[in-house]
Amino acid sequence: MKHGHLTEQRKQFVEAYCRLGNGTLAAKEAGYKDSPSLVNQASKLKRELSAGISEELTTNFLSA
């Protein structure tokens, strides 16, 4: 995975999201603060990181 421009926390979110398929759980696992707005924050992260998520899923699929 090459997410050089992402923070470590965002890299962890991408990896967790691809593994879990759930934005809220991925955000929690990546260390984002568990708050009432976490669902909205996870949705925003999914939109912002969609290219990285797609790349990670493709890489995982090709290596399977």
DABEL-V731448 format. One record per residue. RES is the residue in one small letter. SS is DSSP state (~ for helix, > for strand, _ for the rest). PSI is psi as a letter, one per 30 degrees, with the letter a starting at -180 (none if undefined). OMEGA is omega in whole degrees, -180 to 180 (* if undefined). Layout:
# DABEL-V731448
res=(RES RES)
ss=(SS SS)
psi=(PSI PSI)
omega=(OMEGA OMEGA)
This chain:
# DABEL-V731448
res=(m k h g h l t e q r k q f v e a y c r l g n g t l a a k e a g y k d s p s l v n q a s k l k r e l s a g i s e e l t t n f l s a)
ss=(_ _ _ _ _ _ _ ~ ~ ~ ~ ~ ~ ~ ~ ~ ~ ~ ~ ~ _ _ ~ ~ ~ ~ ~ ~ ~ _ _ _ _ _ _ _ _ ~ ~ ~ ~ ~ ~ ~ ~ ~ ~ ~ _ ~ ~ ~ ~ ~ ~ ~ ~ ~ ~ ~ ~ ~ ~ _)
psi=(k i h f f l l e e e e e e e e e e e e e g j e e e e e e e f g k k j l f g e e e e e e e e e e e g e e e e e e e e e e e e f f none)
omega=(180 179 -174 -177 -178 173 179 -179 178 175 180 178 -179 -179 -180 180 180 -180 -173 -178 -178 -176 -178 178 179 179 178 -178 -179 175 176 -176 178 -178 179 -178 -176 179 178 179 179 178 178 178 179 179 -177 -175 -175 179 179 178 179 179 -180 179 178 179 180 -179 -178 -178 -179 *)
